[in-house]
Amino acid sequence: MFHRNIKLIIAGLIIITGIWQFTESNIGNGIFLILLSAIPIFLYFKNEFILLAFLKLRKQDFEGAKKWLAYIKNPETALVQKQQGYFNYLHGIMLSQTNINQAEKYFKKAIELGLSMDMDLAVAKLNLAGVAMTRRRKLEATTLLNEAKKLDKQNMLKDQIVMMKEQMKKI
């Protein structure tokens, strides 16, 4: 909604107003404003449209997720680097259902920009391994699968990794 720097300016103005309220002996107002400044600071690090797109993807609503991501007009300037990674990650997940070539580009860019959670990185590498396997690049698929297995600490992707390894044996 707002550019990332405007969010910090808004947070700064709210904090300054809160401090002014403290000096005027309005302690309750000052505390409330200091706590209120946490919202734009949080939204600086976690983009609201990416959060809403994640919620739509959780419900398997790909069209709704695309709609929320479409609100981000210029991701290179509007988002910090990790948010750009998640922007590409979400596009890759949505396109992996239909267009594998574009999904591969988005997943590679997401890994390059960085994802903050190991599980998301494991899913991206698992999808890239699937793309490499469909293109008969067995060595690349094996390395990506091993990396995904290392990143999957909760063993949530264990079944998919085992299934892909079984399919690679057939190649």
Secondary structure, DSSP 8 states (H G I E B T S, - for coil): ---HHHHHHHHHHHHHHHHHHHHTT-HHHHHHHHHHTHHHHHHHHS-HHHHHHHHHHHTT-HHHHHHHHHT-S-HHHHS-HHHHHHHHHHHHHHHTTT-HHHHHHHHHHHHHH--SSHHHHHHHHHHHHHHHHHTT-HHHHHHHHHHHHHH-TT-SSHHHHHHHHHHHHH-
